[in-house]
Amino acid sequence: MSDASENKRTPETIRAHLEEYLMKTFHEQRVLFEEGRIRFHATARLDCDEWGVRVHLDLEVEDETFTVTGAWEVLVARGPRLGAAYVGWSIAAISDED
């Protein structure tokens, strides 16, 4: 039987589990950003640290960059999609054929 403390979801354990996957899937990739009714294509650049993830988005339609963030504890990553619970934004990796 395992100790309950081994299964604790701490920022450190979440980061160890997700960081490599996030960088491989989303960093410097074309993504679809969604927040509420706002949707657009962008190139994502990720910065990970002990707090969480910062996603810098270079918009395709305008010469503009902005950043969304999420703490490790609220990140949700499933397949080609990353989002932040309670915050409302998400990105989905897309291929150039889309």
Backbone as a chain_set.jsonl record, in Angstrom:
{"seq": "MSDASENKRTPETIRAHLEEYLMKTFHEQRVLFEEGRIRFHATARLDCDEWGVRVHLDLEVEDETFTVTGAWEVLVARGPRLGAAYVGWSIAAISDED", "coords": {"N": [[0.847, -1.173, 0.0], [0.555, 2.213, -0.816], [1.922, 5.258, 0.455], [-0.094, 8.04, 1.28], [0.984, 10.569, 0.923], [2.7, 10.275, -1.202], [1.12, 10.421, -3.456], [0.257, 12.994, -3.602], [-0.888, 15.977, -5.112], [1.158, 18.265, -5.879], [2.554, 21.467, -6.84], [5.143, 20.902, -7.757], [5.112, 18.125, -8.395], [3.152, 18.077, -10.37], [4.314, 19.722, -12.301], [6.593, 18.183, -12.933], [5.357, 16.062, -14.159], [4.012, 17.225, -16.377], [5.56, 19.206, -17.807], [7.528, 18.536, -19.88], [5.865, 17.356, -21.827], [4.127, 19.527, -22.423], [5.927, 21.404, -23.523], [6.85, 20.021, -25.769], [4.486, 19.661, -27.214], [3.215, 22.206, -27.518], [5.019, 24.447, -27.53], [6.326, 26.947, -29.58], [4.561, 26.31, -31.603], [1.808, 26.284, -33.918], [-1.327, 27.371, -32.842], [-4.789, 27.244, -31.807], [-6.349, 29.703, -30.107], [-8.668, 30.132, -27.48], [-11.032, 31.939, -25.654], [-13.818, 32.417, -23.95], [-15.95, 33.903, -26.22], [-13.997, 34.59, -27.961], [-11.754, 33.788, -30.496], [-8.793, 32.814, -32.14], [-5.983, 32.302, -34.37], [-2.592, 31.612, -33.543], [0.954, 31.731, -32.81], [2.421, 29.853, -30.323], [4.48, 30.442, -27.503], [6.045, 29.011, -24.821], [6.762, 29.503, -21.365], [7.966, 27.959, -18.575], [7.9, 27.731, -15.042], [8.478, 27.525, -11.459], [6.011, 28.403, -10.516], [4.06, 28.124, -12.583], [2.74, 28.12, -15.901], [3.454, 30.297, -18.565], [1.99, 31.486, -21.41], [2.914, 32.847, -24.292], [1.478, 34.499, -26.916], [1.734, 34.938, -30.301], [-0.01, 36.706, -32.457], [-1.665, 35.851, -35.533], [-3.217, 37.496, -37.149], [-2.743, 40.121, -36.473], [-0.011, 42.311, -35.753], [0.867, 41.616, -33.025], [1.469, 40.642, -29.642], [0.425, 38.752, -26.866], [-0.018, 37.593, -23.464], [-1.056, 34.735, -21.637], [-1.686, 33.083, -18.53], [-1.242, 30.312, -16.232], [-1.441, 28.635, -13.159], [0.306, 25.723, -11.954], [-1.452, 24.087, -10.517], [-3.992, 24.526, -11.619], [-3.93, 23.885, -14.28], [-5.051, 22.16, -17.174], [-4.458, 19.524, -19.201], [-5.067, 17.77, -22.038], [-4.666, 15.532, -24.552], [-4.266, 17.287, -27.565], [-4.81, 19.739, -26.344], [-4.656, 22.499, -24.105], [-5.487, 24.1, -21.115], [-6.635, 26.448, -18.605], [-8.197, 25.868, -15.704], [-10.857, 27.585, -14.085], [-9.963, 29.964, -15.086], [-10.438, 30.25, -17.818], [-9.276, 30.284, -20.39], [-8.017, 28.551, -23.308], [-5.808, 26.592, -25.349], [-5.319, 24.972, -28.458], [-3.391, 22.68, -30.164], [-2.738, 22.857, -33.594], [-2.592, 21.563, -36.913], [-0.85, 22.577, -39.902], [-2.519, 22.08, -42.008], [-5.079, 22.564, -41.151]], "CA": [[0.0, 0.0, 0.0], [1.396, 3.397, -0.916], [1.684, 6.357, 1.373], [-0.926, 9.072, 0.651], [1.803, 11.724, 0.565], [3.327, 10.012, -2.493], [0.167, 10.74, -4.511], [-0.173, 14.376, -3.438], [-0.729, 16.841, -6.288], [1.837, 19.513, -5.555], [3.055, 22.103, -8.061], [6.358, 20.223, -8.215], [4.782, 16.85, -9.045], [2.415, 18.377, -11.599], [5.302, 20.214, -13.266], [7.413, 17.049, -13.369], [4.521, 15.222, -15.016], [3.502, 17.904, -17.566], [6.395, 20.196, -18.499], [8.098, 18.041, -21.135], [4.755, 17.191, -22.765], [3.666, 20.847, -22.85], [6.925, 22.016, -24.396], [6.881, 19.279, -27.03], [3.211, 19.777, -27.917], [2.729, 23.564, -27.765], [6.043, 25.491, -27.664], [6.643, 27.346, -30.951], [3.623, 25.631, -32.492], [0.596, 27.012, -34.289], [-2.421, 26.967, -31.961], [-6.046, 27.982, -31.796], [-6.611, 30.24, -28.777], [-10.078, 30.394, -27.207], [-11.443, 32.428, -24.341], [-15.184, 32.878, -24.166], [-16.316, 33.927, -27.638], [-12.823, 35.032, -28.72], [-10.985, 32.683, -31.093], [-7.873, 33.204, -33.202], [-4.772, 31.501, -34.554], [-1.375, 32.266, -33.068], [2.087, 30.863, -32.503], [2.589, 29.85, -28.867], [5.799, 30.273, -26.886], [5.79, 28.708, -23.417], [7.768, 29.625, -20.311], [7.55, 27.216, -17.384], [8.695, 27.947, -13.844], [7.905, 26.851, -10.292], [4.635, 28.841, -10.325], [3.162, 27.584, -13.594], [3.06, 28.286, -17.315], [3.094, 31.526, -19.264], [1.867, 31.219, -22.84], [3.008, 34.07, -25.089], [0.801, 34.228, -28.179], [1.999, 35.853, -31.41], [-1.209, 36.637, -33.286], [-1.471, 35.797, -36.981], [-3.977, 38.538, -37.84], [-2.21, 41.425, -36.11], [1.372, 42.266, -35.291], [0.691, 41.824, -31.596], [1.71, 39.491, -28.776], [-0.054, 38.883, -25.504], [0.328, 36.457, -22.622], [-1.997, 34.179, -20.669], [-0.944, 32.292, -17.553], [-1.976, 29.366, -15.402], [-0.651, 27.951, -12.133], [0.333, 24.274, -12.165], [-2.597, 23.451, -9.883], [-5.236, 24.703, -12.373], [-3.753, 23.517, -15.684], [-5.696, 20.949, -17.664], [-3.86, 19.149, -20.485], [-5.603, 16.513, -22.575], [-4.407, 15.449, -25.985], [-3.648, 18.493, -28.122], [-5.447, 20.926, -25.76], [-4.18, 22.971, -22.809], [-6.312, 25.176, -20.592], [-6.501, 26.764, -17.189], [-9.491, 25.84, -15.031], [-11.21, 28.795, -13.335], [-9.465, 31.147, -15.773], [-11.286, 30.317, -18.998], [-8.616, 30.24, -21.693], [-7.45, 27.274, -23.739], [-5.171, 26.55, -26.661], [-5.317, 23.65, -29.074], [-2.395, 22.563, -31.228], [-3.353, 22.566, -34.885], [-1.634, 21.338, -37.988], [-0.926, 23.603, -40.943], [-3.588, 21.745, -42.94], [-6.373, 23.018, -40.606]], "C": [[0.893, 1.236, 0.0], [0.973, 4.451, 0.091], [0.901, 7.449, 0.644], [-0.102, 10.273, 0.22], [2.505, 11.529, -0.773], [2.432, 10.445, -3.647], [-0.318, 12.182, -4.462], [0.1, 15.181, -4.705], [-0.138, 18.174, -5.844], [2.275, 20.167, -6.862], [4.284, 21.389, -8.629], [6.043, 18.914, -8.941], [4.016, 17.071, -10.344], [3.382, 18.846, -12.679], [6.142, 19.066, -13.815], [6.646, 16.167, -14.354], [4.202, 15.891, -16.358], [4.514, 18.685, -18.401], [6.946, 19.709, -19.838], [7.02, 17.892, -22.209], [4.281, 18.548, -23.305], [4.641, 21.49, -23.825], [6.952, 21.328, -25.761], [5.617, 19.531, -27.863], [2.879, 21.202, -28.341], [3.801, 24.612, -28.044], [6.433, 25.692, -29.126], [5.804, 26.589, -31.981], [2.45, 26.554, -32.804], [-0.553, 26.462, -33.451], [-3.671, 27.782, -32.259], [-6.283, 28.401, -30.353], [-8.109, 30.481, -28.646], [-10.24, 30.899, -25.781], [-12.819, 33.052, -24.524], [-15.534, 32.783, -25.644], [-15.166, 34.367, -28.533], [-12.058, 33.805, -29.204], [-10.043, 33.261, -32.14], [-6.686, 32.26, -33.246], [-3.563, 32.316, -34.115], [-0.255, 31.236, -33.002], [2.35, 30.992, -31.009], [4.057, 29.683, -28.495], [5.561, 30.101, -25.392], [7.01, 28.965, -22.555], [7.207, 28.905, -19.094], [8.473, 27.571, -16.229], [7.992, 27.282, -12.67], [6.451, 27.238, -10.044], [3.673, 28.163, -11.296], [3.669, 27.844, -14.995], [2.598, 29.654, -17.789], [3.099, 31.197, -20.747], [1.849, 32.563, -23.558], [2.449, 33.735, -26.466], [1.111, 35.327, -29.186], [0.85, 35.7, -32.397], [-0.874, 36.613, -34.769], [-2.128, 36.973, -37.689], [-3.483, 39.946, -37.54], [-0.769, 41.249, -35.663], [1.373, 42.571, -33.795], [0.97, 40.517, -30.857], [1.05, 39.765, -27.434], [0.162, 37.567, -24.775], [-0.846, 36.054, -21.747], [-1.197, 33.266, -19.745], [-1.863, 31.311, -16.839], [-1.03, 28.705, -14.415], [-0.726, 26.448, -12.378], [-0.93, 23.606, -11.64], [-3.89, 23.562, -10.682], [-5.104, 24.339, -13.848], [-4.453, 22.203, -15.991], [-5.108, 20.673, -19.044], [-4.4, 17.791, -20.888], [-5.391, 16.516, -24.076], [-3.748, 16.721, -26.477], [-4.219, 19.79, -27.539], [-4.87, 21.211, -24.372], [-5.076, 24.112, -22.374], [-6.038, 25.397, -19.124], [-7.905, 26.817, -16.586], [-9.652, 27.107, -14.204], [-10.746, 30.074, -14.013], [-10.201, 31.338, -17.095], [-10.596, 30.298, -20.345], [-8.184, 28.817, -22.012], [-6.753, 27.471, -25.074], [-5.239, 25.111, -27.152], [-4.281, 23.661, -30.184], [-3.112, 22.191, -32.516], [-2.262, 22.345, -35.919], [-1.818, 22.427, -39.034], [-2.021, 23.319, -41.958], [-4.938, 22.264, -42.47], [-6.705, 24.423, -41.041]], "O": [[1.877, 1.294, 0.737], [-0.182, 4.515, 0.512], [1.21, 7.751, -0.509], [-0.453, 10.937, -0.756], [2.871, 12.509, -1.421], [2.934, 10.801, -4.712], [-1.221, 12.551, -5.213], [1.175, 15.084, -5.297], [-0.868, 19.095, -5.478], [2.359, 19.492, -7.889], [4.44, 21.289, -9.846], [6.634, 18.623, -9.98], [4.208, 16.335, -11.312], [3.287, 18.424, -13.832], [6.375, 18.984, -15.021], [7.233, 15.597, -15.273], [4.127, 15.205, -17.377], [4.328, 18.809, -19.611], [6.834, 20.419, -20.837], [7.235, 18.257, -23.364], [4.059, 18.695, -24.507], [4.23, 22.056, -24.838], [7.064, 21.994, -26.791], [5.689, 19.605, -29.09], [2.314, 21.401, -29.417], [3.519, 25.589, -28.738], [6.818, 24.75, -29.818], [6.269, 26.272, -33.076], [2.146, 27.479, -32.05], [-0.738, 25.248, -33.354], [-3.619, 28.848, -32.871], [-6.405, 27.551, -29.47], [-8.749, 30.971, -29.576], [-9.664, 30.358, -24.837], [-12.963, 34.088, -25.174], [-15.429, 31.716, -26.249], [-15.345, 34.503, -29.744], [-11.753, 32.9, -28.427], [-10.448, 34.104, -32.94], [-6.417, 31.522, -32.298], [-3.513, 33.533, -34.289], [-0.487, 30.032, -33.122], [2.486, 32.099, -30.487], [4.778, 28.887, -29.095], [4.938, 30.957, -24.762], [8.141, 28.686, -22.951], [6.105, 29.207, -18.638], [9.684, 27.699, -16.41], [7.017, 26.554, -12.861], [5.719, 26.472, -9.418], [2.609, 27.687, -10.9], [4.872, 27.796, -15.253], [1.502, 30.108, -17.46], [4.088, 30.692, -21.277], [0.887, 33.323, -23.445], [2.903, 32.788, -27.108], [0.797, 36.496, -28.962], [0.747, 34.687, -33.089], [0.071, 37.264, -35.214], [-1.64, 37.408, -38.733], [-3.782, 40.874, -38.291], [-0.365, 40.164, -35.245], [1.818, 43.633, -33.36], [0.735, 39.429, -31.383], [1.111, 40.883, -26.925], [0.484, 36.551, -25.391], [-1.544, 36.901, -21.188], [-0.154, 32.74, -20.133], [-3.086, 31.456, -16.84], [0.057, 28.265, -14.789], [-1.702, 25.954, -12.941], [-1.428, 22.661, -12.25], [-4.809, 22.774, -10.457], [-6.072, 24.47, -14.598], [-4.452, 21.269, -15.189], [-5.242, 21.492, -19.953], [-4.221, 16.796, -20.185], [-5.88, 17.397, -24.782], [-2.778, 17.19, -25.881], [-4.122, 20.839, -28.177], [-4.629, 20.301, -23.579], [-5.393, 24.996, -23.171], [-5.311, 24.638, -18.485], [-8.7, 27.697, -16.915], [-8.671, 27.636, -13.681], [-11.097, 31.166, -13.566], [-10.55, 32.463, -17.453], [-11.279, 30.297, -21.369], [-8.009, 27.987, -21.119], [-7.066, 28.392, -25.828], [-5.22, 24.164, -26.365], [-4.288, 24.543, -31.043], [-3.984, 21.322, -32.527], [-1.157, 22.874, -35.807], [-2.835, 23.119, -39.043], [-2.419, 24.218, -42.699], [-5.858, 22.4, -43.277], [-7.754, 24.952, -40.671]]}, "num_chains": 1, "name": "protein.A"}
